Amino acid sequence: MKLPLIKLAGYSVCVLALLIWTLLVCLDPYFDGMTKFSPVHSFEMIVLPACLFAIGLLQSRVVTLIIAFLWSVPYGVVMLTTSSIYCLVGAISIVYLICLMLCRYRGLRYW
């Protein structure tokens, strides 16, 4: 797989993460008034790693991608256990890992 396609997949997943967070905060049909999830906490665990991952792709730095992946994993594992659309948050973490491995395979530098 060529590096531009890998980056496109990474950017697409980042946008998907932003859309899922918007659904979680604004249209959340599963939790009454965000009593279970704080918008700030979910912002820190979904949106910020997505932004960091996009920055890592822009700068072509594997270390930034690793940090974004490790940051998103705990929340992604928790969300994988749900039976709703938020299961995609866990899938996003998996795609972060796949993009990270493919970028490293294609020779992206660490620093």
trRosetta pair geometry for C-beta under 8 A, 3 or more apart (Angstrom, degrees):
i j d omega theta_ij theta_ji phi_ij phi_ji
1 5 5.4 -114 -179 83 94 125
1 6 5.7 110 124 -59 116 93
1 102 5.9 -21 68 -159 125 134
1 106 7.9 -82 84 -64 76 125
2 5 4.9 89 65 10 82 105
2 6 7.1 -147 99 -7 41 88
2 106 7.9 91 -164 -120 30 141
3 6 5.4 -53 -146 35 37 114
3 7 6.3 35 157 -18 68 104
3 103 7.2 79 -132 -120 88 69
3 106 4.9 158 -79 156 96 158
3 108 7.6 138 -130 -61 122 100
4 7 5.7 -53 -145 39 33 111
4 8 6.2 38 153 -23 65 104
5 8 5.5 -49 -145 34 34 114
5 9 6.5 36 154 -19 64 101
6 9 5.8 -54 -153 35 31 111
6 10 6.5 32 149 -19 64 106
6 99 5.7 137 -179 -142 90 79
6 102 4.8 -160 -122 114 133 127
6 103 5.8 169 140 -70 143 75
6 106 6.7 -153 8 -6 157 149
7 10 5.4 -53 -149 37 35 114
7 11 6.3 34 154 -18 68 103
7 57 5.0 134 -139 -171 89 117
7 99 8.0 106 -91 -159 31 117
7 103 7.9 85 -69 -94 73 111
8 11 5.8 -52 -144 38 31 109
8 12 6.3 35 154 -22 63 106
9 12 5.6 -54 -147 35 31 114
9 13 6.5 30 154 -19 64 104
9 95 7.0 -134 155 -176 104 113
9 99 5.9 -166 97 -91 107 111
10 13 5.9 -55 -150 34 31 109
10 14 6.6 33 151 -21 64 104
10 53 6.3 -144 -177 153 105 108
10 54 7.3 161 137 -96 99 55
10 57 4.8 166 106 -84 143 145
10 95 7.8 173 -103 142 52 99
10 96 7.6 79 -130 -115 87 55
10 99 4.3 117 -80 -156 100 157
10 103 7.9 25 -52 -52 144 127
11 14 5.5 -52 -151 33 35 115
11 15 6.6 34 152 -17 66 102
11 54 6.2 77 -113 -120 70 94
11 57 6.4 -142 -59 97 82 161
12 15 5.8 -54 -151 36 33 109
12 16 6.4 36 149 -20 65 106
13 16 5.3 -51 -147 37 36 116
13 17 6.4 43 151 -24 65 100
13 50 7.6 -147 121 -130 75 97
13 53 7.6 -55 91 119 108 150
13 92 5.3 145 -175 -142 104 84
13 95 4.7 -170 -104 107 149 137
13 96 6.7 -162 125 -62 150 68
13 99 7.2 -138 21 -26 144 143
14 17 5.6 -49 -152 30 32 114
14 18 6.8 32 150 -17 62 101
14 50 4.3 135 -144 -175 75 94
14 51 7.2 117 -160 -72 119 31
14 53 5.6 -164 -85 82 110 112
14 54 4.5 82 -133 -60 170 107
15 18 5.6 -52 -153 34 36 112
15 19 6.5 36 150 -18 66 104
16 19 5.6 -54 -148 37 34 112
16 20 6.3 33 154 -19 67 105
16 88 7.0 -106 158 155 118 128
16 92 6.3 -167 96 -98 113 116
17 20 5.8 -53 -145 37 30 110
17 21 6.4 31 155 -19 64 105
17 46 5.5 -175 -179 175 99 87
17 47 6.8 164 133 -96 104 43
17 49 7.6 -106 -179 82 160 88
17 50 3.8 -167 83 -84 144 141
17 89 7.2 86 -126 -121 82 72
17 92 5.2 110 -79 -155 99 159
18 21 5.8 -54 -148 36 31 110
18 22 6.5 34 152 -21 64 104
18 47 6.2 71 -104 -118 70 88
18 50 6.1 -160 -48 113 79 158
19 22 5.6 -52 -150 34 33 113
19 23 6.5 33 151 -17 65 103
20 23 5.6 -52 -151 37 35 112
20 24 6.3 39 150 -23 66 105
20 46 6.7 -123 89 -169 103 141
20 85 7.0 -160 -130 134 97 101
20 86 6.7 127 -176 -114 115 61
20 88 5.7 -151 -97 85 145 118
20 89 6.0 -175 132 -70 152 85
20 92 7.5 -133 19 -35 151 143
21 24 5.4 -52 -147 34 34 116
21 25 6.3 23 158 -11 67 108
21 42 6.2 161 -138 140 92 105
21 43 6.7 95 -168 -100 136 55
21 46 4.4 167 -79 104 114 137
21 47 5.1 -13 -34 -57 176 96
22 25 6.2 -61 -145 42 28 102
22 26 5.7 -7 172 10 68 119
22 27 7.9 34 133 11 71 98
23 26 6.7 -68 -121 52 20 88
23 27 5.2 -49 -150 54 62 106
23 28 7.1 114 147 -73 61 61
23 85 6.8 -45 123 97 153 138
24 28 5.6 36 -167 -83 38 108
24 37 6.6 -52 173 96 115 152
24 42 5.7 -136 122 166 143 156
24 46 7.5 123 25 8 152 167
24 86 6.4 82 -90 -99 109 116
25 28 6.8 36 -74 -32 2 112
25 34 7.0 19 -136 -87 55 133
25 39 4.9 69 -122 -121 111 106
25 42 6.9 -172 -65 81 92 136
25 43 7.9 38 -68 -62 135 91
28 31 5.2 -30 152 49 127 88
28 34 6.3 105 45 -72 155 73
28 37 7.8 -159 -125 50 158 119
30 84 5.5 -59 -62 -82 153 164
30 86 7.8 -100 32 -4 152 127
31 34 6.1 72 112 -98 119 28
31 35 6.0 -153 173 42 100 74
31 36 4.5 -109 -133 25 136 112
31 37 6.3 116 64 16 172 93
32 35 5.5 6 76 3 79 121
34 37 5.8 -81 -155 72 78 70
34 38 6.9 90 162 -112 111 26
34 39 6.0 -13 -157 -44 155 86
37 41 6.6 -136 -171 75 70 112
37 42 5.0 46 168 -49 119 124
38 41 4.0 80 66 9 104 108
38 42 6.6 178 81 -6 53 83
39 42 6.0 -58 -142 43 29 105
39 43 6.1 38 154 -27 64 107
40 43 5.5 -52 -148 33 30 117
40 44 6.5 30 153 -18 63 104
41 44 5.8 -54 -151 35 31 110
41 45 6.3 10 157 -4 65 114
42 45 5.8 -66 -139 48 33 101
42 46 5.5 1 170 6 73 118
42 47 7.9 70 129 -6 66 95
42 75 7.8 140 -127 -157 59 142
43 46 6.8 -68 -124 50 18 87
43 47 4.9 -27 -159 29 62 125
43 48 6.8 72 145 -23 67 94
44 47 7.6 -10 -50 49 12 86
44 48 5.4 -7 -146 11 41 134
45 48 7.5 24 -34 40 12 100
45 49 7.1 -2 -176 -3 33 117
45 71 7.6 -160 -135 153 54 84
45 72 6.9 120 179 -123 66 57
45 74 7.5 -87 -142 78 120 91
45 75 3.7 115 170 -52 129 161
46 49 7.0 -80 -162 39 13 100
46 50 6.6 8 155 -16 57 116
46 72 7.4 79 -111 -128 39 99
46 75 6.7 -116 -60 121 73 148
46 89 6.1 -68 -110 -131 110 118
47 50 5.6 -62 -151 37 31 113
47 51 6.3 29 155 -18 68 105
48 51 5.7 -51 -144 36 34 110
48 52 6.2 34 156 -17 65 106
48 71 7.3 -86 103 144 99 144
49 52 5.4 -55 -143 41 35 113
49 53 6.1 40 155 -24 67 104
49 68 4.6 127 -165 -162 79 76
49 69 7.7 131 -170 -62 122 18
49 71 4.4 -174 -93 93 114 114
49 72 4.0 174 128 -59 168 102
49 96 7.7 -23 152 -104 117 157
50 53 5.6 -51 -147 34 30 113
50 54 6.5 30 153 -18 63 104
50 68 7.6 124 -69 -166 16 122
50 72 7.7 89 -50 -87 64 137
50 92 7.7 -32 -89 169 103 138
51 54 5.7 -53 -149 36 33 111
51 55 6.4 34 151 -19 65 105
52 55 5.6 -52 -147 36 33 113
52 56 6.3 37 152 -20 64 104
52 64 6.2 -150 171 180 86 92
52 67 6.4 -90 157 98 139 102
52 68 4.1 -178 99 -89 107 106
52 71 7.0 52 54 39 151 150
53 56 5.6 -53 -150 36 32 114
53 57 6.5 32 151 -18 64 103
53 64 7.6 160 -109 135 31 90
53 65 6.1 65 -133 -123 72 66
53 68 3.9 170 -65 147 78 161
53 69 7.4 92 -95 -52 111 65
53 72 7.9 -9 -44 -21 127 140
53 96 6.0 -92 -115 -125 145 108
53 99 7.9 76 -172 84 118 142
54 57 5.7 -52 -150 36 33 111
54 58 6.4 35 151 -20 65 104
55 58 5.6 -52 -148 36 33 113
55 59 6.2 15 159 -3 67 110
55 64 6.1 -105 98 171 91 146
56 59 6.1 -63 -139 49 28 98
56 60 7.9 109 164 -73 55 5
56 61 5.2 -104 -146 68 74 83
56 62 7.5 84 -176 -110 117 12
56 63 7.7 -152 -129 74 116 49
56 64 3.1 -171 -96 101 103 112
56 65 4.2 172 140 -55 151 69
56 67 7.8 172 -71 46 138 94
56 68 6.0 -127 -2 -5 140 133
57 60 7.2 23 -171 -77 31 47
57 65 7.2 84 -57 -82 67 108
57 99 7.8 -34 -88 159 115 133
57 103 7.8 -123 -110 -95 76 148
59 64 6.5 71 61 15 124 154
60 103 7.8 -167 -149 -167 68 121
60 108 5.3 -143 -178 -142 84 105
60 109 6.9 60 130 36 96 84
61 64 4.4 68 92 8 110 109
61 65 7.0 174 98 -9 60 86
61 108 7.3 -172 -105 163 9 112
61 109 7.0 -38 -115 86 56 78
61 110 7.2 33 -164 161 71 27
61 111 6.7 -9 -139 -171 104 17
62 65 5.4 -57 -153 38 41 114
62 66 6.2 44 150 -24 72 102
62 100 6.9 101 -151 -158 83 83
62 103 6.2 176 -98 111 89 115
62 104 5.4 76 -123 -84 139 91
62 108 5.1 137 -54 106 97 109
62 109 6.8 -150 1 103 102 29
62 110 4.9 -57 56 -111 112 50
63 66 5.6 -51 -149 33 33 113
63 67 6.5 33 153 -18 65 103
63 110 5.3 70 -43 178 96 74
63 111 6.3 29 -7 -90 135 50
64 67 5.8 -51 -148 35 33 111
64 68 6.4 33 154 -18 65 106
65 68 5.7 -54 -147 38 32 111
65 69 6.3 33 154 -20 65 106
65 96 7.3 177 -173 -176 85 88
65 99 7.1 -129 -156 107 132 98
65 100 4.6 167 141 -108 124 95
65 103 6.4 125 -14 57 174 150
66 69 5.7 -55 -148 37 30 111
66 70 6.2 25 157 -14 66 108
66 100 6.4 113 -76 -150 60 138
67 70 6.0 -57 -144 40 28 107
67 71 6.1 31 155 -23 64 110
68 71 5.7 -57 -146 36 28 114
68 72 6.3 16 160 -12 64 112
68 96 6.4 -136 113 -156 100 134
69 72 6.1 -68 -148 41 27 102
69 73 6.5 43 156 -45 65 100
69 93 6.8 109 -153 -158 70 75
69 96 4.5 172 -102 133 87 122
69 97 5.7 108 -147 -76 135 67
69 100 5.6 -35 -46 -40 147 152
70 73 5.8 -36 -146 5 32 120
72 75 6.3 -73 -163 52 51 102
72 76 5.3 53 147 -30 83 119
72 89 8.0 -144 -176 174 103 86
72 92 7.0 -89 166 107 143 101
72 93 4.8 -168 120 -101 108 96
72 96 6.1 107 60 3 142 165
73 76 5.4 -65 -140 40 27 115
73 77 6.2 29 165 -23 67 103
73 93 5.4 126 -98 -162 51 138
74 77 6.0 -55 -152 31 28 109
74 78 6.7 25 153 -14 62 106
75 78 5.6 -54 -151 37 36 112
75 79 6.1 29 154 -14 69 110
75 89 6.6 -69 129 151 94 131
76 79 5.8 -59 -142 43 30 106
76 80 6.3 42 154 -32 64 100
76 89 5.4 -147 -114 133 65 81
76 90 4.2 123 176 -111 78 52
76 91 8.0 -157 -160 14 109 27
76 92 6.6 -133 -114 65 119 82
76 93 3.2 19 -133 -19 173 144
76 94 7.6 176 168 -25 140 69
77 80 5.6 -44 -150 21 32 117
77 81 7.5 32 152 -20 57 98
77 90 6.3 100 -85 -118 23 109
77 93 7.6 -62 -41 64 62 164
78 81 6.2 -59 -170 25 36 110
78 82 7.9 39 139 -26 63 96
78 90 8.0 -167 57 -74 40 107
79 82 5.6 -36 -162 11 52 116
79 86 4.9 -108 -159 146 109 94
79 87 6.3 179 146 -106 81 29
79 88 7.9 -53 139 56 125 41
79 89 3.9 6 100 66 161 122
79 90 5.0 -166 85 -37 88 90
80 87 5.8 69 -131 -148 40 75
80 89 7.7 -121 -51 77 61 78
80 90 3.1 91 -67 -93 91 170
80 91 7.6 130 -101 -38 92 61
82 86 5.0 8 75 77 151 105
82 87 5.5 -144 74 -64 83 77
83 87 7.0 23 -119 -50 19 126
84 87 6.4 159 68 -16 44 89
85 88 6.0 -19 170 1 64 115
86 89 5.4 -7 -178 -3 69 114
87 90 5.9 -45 -173 32 54 111
87 91 6.7 54 134 -17 72 104
88 91 4.9 -52 -147 40 47 116
88 92 6.2 59 149 -30 71 95
89 92 5.5 -44 -152 26 33 116
89 93 7.1 36 148 -19 59 98
90 93 5.6 -48 -157 29 38 113
90 94 6.8 38 146 -17 65 102
91 94 5.4 -51 -153 34 40 114
91 95 6.5 39 149 -18 68 102
92 95 5.6 -53 -148 38 35 109
92 96 6.4 45 148 -25 64 99
93 96 5.4 -44 -151 28 35 118
93 97 6.8 35 150 -18 62 101
94 97 5.7 -52 -156 34 35 112
94 98 6.5 34 148 -18 66 104
95 98 5.4 -49 -144 37 39 113
95 99 6.2 39 155 -18 68 104
96 99 6.0 -58 -148 39 27 108
96 100 6.2 30 153 -22 63 110
97 100 5.5 -54 -146 36 30 115
97 101 6.4 27 157 -16 65 105
98 101 6.0 -55 -148 37 30 107
98 102 6.3 25 156 -14 65 110
99 102 5.8 -58 -144 42 30 108
99 103 6.1 32 157 -21 66 107
100 103 5.9 -54 -145 35 26 110
100 104 6.4 22 157 -14 62 107
101 104 5.8 -57 -148 39 30 109
101 105 6.2 34 152 -22 65 107
102 105 5.4 -51 -144 36 33 115
102 106 6.3 27 156 -15 65 107
103 106 5.8 -60 -148 41 30 107
103 108 4.4 -9 163 5 93 141
104 107 7.8 76 -179 -53 31 13
104 108 6.0 -73 -87 48 39 94
